[in-house]
Amino acid sequence: MTPHYALADWKEMGIALVPVRRAELPKAATSCAALSFAFANSHGDIHGMGEVVRVVELLGRRGLDPTLLQRLVGDDDCPLRSSCAYCDGLDTTVRLKLITSSEPNGLRDALLDWDETQATACFRRLKAAVEEATGALPSPILLELHIGDRFHAWSSDGDKIGSFLERYKQDVARDPRALFHVTSVHVRRSVESESLAAIARSQLPLVCDLTPWWEWALAPFTDGGEEDSVEEDDDAEADKASSTGPPLVAACNITQLHIFMPSSVSMFERMLNVLRSQPTALRNLKVKYSLEPRKGGGTAEQERLAQLERLLRMLVDSILSRRSALRLHRLEVQGGFSDDDVAAMAQRLASEPTTEPVQVAASPARYQELSLVGWRLRRGESLSRWLELVGGADNLKVQSGTCLQVAETAALAECRRLDVEFDPDDWSGLPSSVSDDDSAAPSTTRLEELVLRPSGKDNAVLQHAISRLVQDAGRPLRSLAIKPRSKVICLGGDVAKSIVENCPAIETLKLHAVDRSFAEQLAASLRDSDACRLQHLTVHSARPMDMVAPLLAALAEPTHPLSRSLRSLRLKCCYKQCGDLGPLHAARDVRYLSDDT
């Protein structure tokens, strides 16, 4: 029996699956081959989950037809057929996420205690067919253990979580080639100190969102699992309790942490002090605060400003300062910081003693990625100075309605990648900061990749703003992505001409919402350019064949510069609009992306 027939037999007579339809998959899904199954909390469904997991492992083994995974969900062939970029047989990576609200004991039954004596006869035939078709050994299944969310919590199951993790450690110690490998534990919101203590004892990498259960995170950790409670606003009691052991947040092997400032600023300060003073594996940190102006002004507004001043001081001393014990790779700070707030943080950073040891990074930038979300900035020099004092970033994301210009922010020359949201109405109204003399442009810029996320609905204003921007910052760019937030925006020929004229080193273009004039002008401008380095092009369009016809014609012309340089063309669209790509599919690697990806 072949694997195809065995799979059809398993689907017909085996466990009834309730797959989530493709259109219902999360927008972050990276492939149309992503599978998602929902399981109830019943005993039968738990055992069914154990069998489904092992079926996916079988179908993902090397040497098998990759379309078998697609057939696990539906009987029909993929509508994109061989033109699909994800079903070309080059990448058989399988990502499986199990969604269950079951208790830890049920999860242990499905993952660790399940064996083939509980399997259906169809599963055993499918396994035999796969093993006969390919000699590949089972590949480990990488698990992410998710505990607690807004609606379901294992809040009273700390002992069961500990039992599950202890059983897992025993299995791995007994057989390093065990099928399941827990790569990380994810904690969201509703989790108590007993569960955190069990995770701390396992020392598994922890991705944590403890908003706003601060007292559990700051409770003292003891290896025996007994934790004392900590009152939220009683500093003296907290200091006394901490003498019995380190805080749980310090005992855990936290690699990623999301903290939201609670109403008690003193508790937020205690958390930051723990992070600053305790050596941890923390590499990714997200900090969010919200201190909106108080209605009525007066005393309430003065209290808010005092809290804001204290918050800025804590952020600088505990996180941004080079004297901090934190060695972060990625930092995200969410909050409505103004230019005055940024200037205040810069002033405190500049006043630090220079005799203190500073962090030495392997690259010129301190952070691999720095995200500034919701910052209300208007002056480029404030961010420039702040970035310089915090140590810079290879990848900078500025997500706010700001009129900040790339060319007028000297510190951005030290970024390799800039991802920025902006208002084109503001940008188009500012004078150009670069003279007509090319020698005036910075010669030491590191900016290689630019992602633009413009707002606004005026096509003419947006295209003028983008043309201005690439004129100022396009010369060193190797990658450019333009992703308008409005669906009524469509990039035209003026943008294509400006990109070709001002971005001579461009190799990758990713463009949302382009029209036929863009494709025509891009092909014409590249024909007349001195050199064409464009290798990868991705475009989004509701009518792809009509829009990209000029590009396909250029690729079919052997003497066209684009035909010689372009390695791949990706057309992202609804599969119902896909046309026949002809010989270009294989010769020039022209493929479709599903509209769900």
Order of alpha helices (4+ residues) and beta strands (2+ residues): alpha-beta-alpha-alpha-beta-alpha-alpha-beta-alpha-beta-alpha-beta-alpha-alpha-alpha-beta-alpha-beta-alpha-beta-alpha-beta-alpha-beta-beta-alpha-beta-alpha-beta-alpha-beta-alpha-beta-alpha-alpha-beta-alpha-beta
